[in-house]
Amino acid sequence: MKNNFEIISEVIRKRRTVKPSKMNGNIIPDEQVRQLLELADWAPTHKHTEPWRFIVYPGEKARKFVSDHAELYRKNTPEEKFKNEKYEKILANGNNLSHLVICVMKRDAEKRVPDIEEISASAAAIENILIAATSLGIASFWSTGGMTHTDTMKEHLGLNMDDIVMGLIYLGYTDMSYEGKRVIPLEQKITWK
């Protein structure tokens, strides 16, 4: 029987990015998505600011948001920088997903802690989602592409300019299995003093 460390180690090592094009279109029960967000809510936070916010789009609403995202890219990219392949790629992200969760760092109005701490706390909440999804056999993709980090996206979502869209989390199921790898040996990343 595995102990808790072995179980969590296995889940963390199995967590992989699965592009939406590799998802199969099967639907995740809303209750399981809620469970992921409940675990996200336990991320570390300084001064209890709990800066993470989640906008959840299930099913057809997720596909509609992806379509809107592609149109934001089309309408807000200068002609000389617009790439039809990128537009099509953004649009195709909606084909097989089950849910889309937009993760936002909601800036503490009093700005009691530095931005980096709020960003870090929100990223920790996202990692909780990704690990929990893996534990349930749910594929995930944390995307920061397209219009994600633009003021245009903030306006589209009705956010304040101090808020940060941390990413779009595409959730679904996949029929594929993935192996992870690390390219820099751990020894090169650790300095013992």
N, C-alpha and C positions, 0 to 999 in steps of 0.2 A: 504494500500500500504506500502511495506517495505521500510525503509530508507537504505542508503548505508551501515551503520554499520550492520544492520540486515542481509543484503544480503551477505556481506563478512563473517560475523560470521557463517552463515549457510554453506557456501561453505567450510570454513576452518574445521568446525566440521564434514562435510560429507567426507572429504578427507580420504581415506583409502588405504592401501597397498593391491593390488590385484595381486596375483601370476600369472605369465603367463599361468599356467595350468588352471586357472579359466577364461581366456579370451576366446572369442568365434570365433576368426578368421576373424571377419568383419573388413573391411579396413577403416581406418581414411583418409579423404582427406588430401593430402600433404599440402594444404593451411592452414588447421587447425593446423597441426604440426608447420608450420611456424609461426602462430599466437602465439603458446605457446612459441616459441623461441624469438619472439619479446618482449613478456612480461618478459621473463627471462633476457633480455638485460637491463631491468630497475632496476636490483638489486643494492643495495648500493655498492659503491666502493670508496676506499680511493685513493686520488691522481689521480683519473680517470684511473687507470690501467686496469679496466674492464678485469679481468683475465679469465673469463669463455670462453670456446670454446666448440662447439658442433659438433660432427660427427654424421650425420644422415644416418641411413640405413633403407630404406623402403622395405616392402614386402619380396621378395625373397632374396634381399641383406641382410636383417636383419637375415633371417634364415641361410644364408651362414656365416655371422659373428658368429652366435651362434654355428654353427658347428665348425668353426675355433677355437672358444674359448674352446670348449670341447677338441679339438685336442691339443691345447696349454697345457691344464691341463694334458692330457695323456702323452704328450712328455716331460713335464718339471717337473713331480712329481716323486720322487724316488719310486721305486716299492713297498717298504715297507710302504709308506704313501699313495699310490694310492688307491682310493676307487671307484670301478665300479659304485656304487650307485650315487656317486657325479658326475661322468662323465655322467651318464644317465640323471641325473637331469639337469645338465647344457645343455645338448643336447635337452632335452624336452622343455626347455624354448623357443625354436624357433617354436614350433608347432602351436600356436594360436595367436601370436602377430601380430600387424599391422606394427609397426615401432620400431626401437631401436635407442635411442639417447645416445651416449657416451659423458659424461660430463667431461671436462678436465679443471684443473686449469693451465693455461699457465703462467708460472713464468715471472714476469716483468724482463727483461734483466738487468736493472739497480738495481734491488732489492731495490727499494725505500721504500717499506713497508715490515714489518715482514711477514713471511710465514702465520702465523695464520690469518692475515687480508685478504690475498689473498684466503686462504681456506674458510674463513667465507663468503667472497663475492661470491665465486663460489657456496657454499652451499645455500646462499640466492637465487641465480639465479635458482638453482634446485628446491627449494621450490616454487618459482614463477611458474615453469613449472607444478609442481604437483597440485597446487591450481587451476591454469588456466585449466588444464586437467579436474579436477573435475567439474569445472563450465560448461564444454562442454559435460559432460557425458562420458568422456574418462577415462578408468581404467589405473592405473599406478603402476609400481613396481620399486623402487630405489634399485638396487642390487649392493652390494659390494663384492659379493662372487666370487668363482672360482679364476681366475688369475687376477682379476681387479686391485689390488694394487701392482702388480709385475713389475719388470723391463722388464720381458718378454713381458707383455702387452704393455708397453711403446714402446718397439722395434717394436712389431707387428703393432702398430698404427703410427710409425714414429715420436714419440714425443722425446723431449729432456729429459734428466734424471732429470732436475729440475722441470719438469711438473709433475702434479699428476692427475691420473685418479680418479675422484671423485666418479664415479659410472656409471652403465649402467641403463638407464631408459627404461623399457619395456612399450610400449603403445599399447593399444587395447581397445576393448569393452568387456563388460561382461554382462551376463544375471542375475547375482546374485546381491543381495544387501548386504551391510555390515554395521554392527553397530560398532561404536568405543567405546573404554573404556579407562579410566585412572585408574591405580592401586594405585597411590600415591595421597592422597588428596592434592588439591591445597594449602591448609593452611600450609602443611608441606614443601612447596617449596617457600614460601614467608616470608621474614622477613621485617617488617616495622620498621623504626628507627625514 
